Amino acid sequence: MHSSFSLFRSHLDLAHQYFESLLNIGDFVIDATCGNGHDTLALARLVLGDGVGGIQAYDLQEKAIENTRKLLEKNLSKRQLEGICLIQGC
C-alpha cells in the first residue's frame, strides 16, 4: 500500500511523478540507462503522441536493450514505437 505522504513513496514513484510534472506530448527525452525499460515506458506514455515526441534510450548491456524492447513492444502501439530509438552504448 502506497501512502500519499511522499516520504513513504518509492524513489521510482517520485521520479515518475516528477516526469509527469515536466513533460508533455511532443517532447524529446533521453533515458540514459534503460535497464528493463520501466522508465522508458513511463516516458513514452508521457511524450509520444501521433507522430510527435521522441525517446533515445541507452544502455551498455545488450540484455537491457532486449528487455526494454520486449516491454515496449508489449505495451505500445507500432506508431509509438517509431518514436523510440534504443541504443546499446553510452
C-alpha positions as CSV (number, residue, x, y, z in Angstrom):
1,M,0.0,0.0,0.0
2,H,1.4,3.4,-1.0
3,S,0.9,6.4,1.2
4,S,0.1,9.7,-0.2
5,F,2.8,11.2,2.0
6,S,5.8,11.5,-0.3
7,L,8.3,10.4,2.3
8,F,6.9,6.8,2.1
9,R,6.7,6.6,-1.7
10,S,9.3,4.7,-3.6
11,H,12.0,6.6,-5.5
12,L,10.5,5.3,-8.8
13,D,7.1,6.7,-7.9
14,L,8.7,10.0,-7.1
15,A,10.7,10.1,-10.3
16,H,7.6,9.3,-12.4
17,Q,5.7,12.0,-10.6
18,Y,8.5,14.4,-11.4
19,F,8.4,13.3,-15.1
20,E,4.7,14.0,-15.2
21,S,5.1,17.5,-13.9
22,L,7.7,18.4,-16.5
23,L,6.9,16.5,-19.7
24,N,4.3,17.0,-22.4
25,I,3.3,15.1,-25.6
26,G,5.7,16.1,-28.3
27,D,8.8,16.4,-26.0
28,F,12.0,14.7,-26.8
29,V,13.7,12.8,-23.9
30,I,16.7,10.7,-23.2
31,D,16.8,7.6,-20.8
32,A,20.5,7.2,-20.1
33,T,20.2,3.8,-18.6
34,C,17.1,2.0,-19.8
35,G,17.6,-1.2,-17.8
36,N,14.5,-3.3,-18.1
37,G,12.5,-0.5,-19.7
38,H,10.1,0.6,-17.0
39,D,11.2,4.3,-17.0
40,T,11.4,4.3,-20.8
41,L,7.8,3.0,-20.9
42,A,6.7,5.7,-18.4
43,L,8.4,8.4,-20.5
44,A,6.9,7.0,-23.7
45,R,3.4,7.3,-22.3
46,L,4.1,11.0,-21.4
47,V,5.8,12.3,-24.6
48,L,4.8,10.1,-27.6
49,G,1.8,11.2,-29.5
50,D,0.5,10.7,-33.0
51,G,3.8,11.1,-34.8
52,V,5.3,13.6,-32.3
53,G,7.7,13.2,-29.5
54,G,10.8,11.0,-29.2
55,I,12.9,9.0,-26.9
56,Q,16.5,7.9,-27.1
57,A,17.1,5.1,-24.6
58,Y,20.7,3.9,-23.9
59,D,22.2,1.0,-22.0
60,L,25.6,-0.7,-22.2
61,Q,24.1,-4.1,-21.8
62,E,22.6,-6.0,-24.7
63,K,20.2,-7.8,-22.4
64,A,18.9,-4.4,-21.1
65,I,18.2,-3.3,-24.6
66,E,16.4,-6.6,-25.4
67,N,14.3,-6.4,-22.2
68,T,13.4,-2.8,-22.9
69,R,12.4,-3.6,-26.5
70,K,10.2,-6.5,-25.3
71,L,8.4,-4.4,-22.7
72,L,7.8,-1.5,-25.1
73,E,6.5,-3.8,-27.9
74,K,4.1,-5.4,-25.4
75,N,2.7,-2.1,-24.2
76,L,2.9,0.5,-27.0
77,S,1.4,0.8,-30.5
78,K,3.6,0.4,-33.6
79,R,3.2,4.2,-34.2
80,Q,4.6,5.0,-30.7
81,L,7.5,2.5,-31.2
82,E,8.5,4.5,-34.2
83,G,9.4,7.4,-31.9
84,I,11.8,5.4,-29.8
85,C,15.5,4.7,-30.6
86,L,17.2,2.1,-28.4
87,I,21.0,2.4,-28.4
88,Q,23.4,-0.1,-26.9
89,G,26.2,2.2,-25.8
90,C,26.8,5.4,-23.8
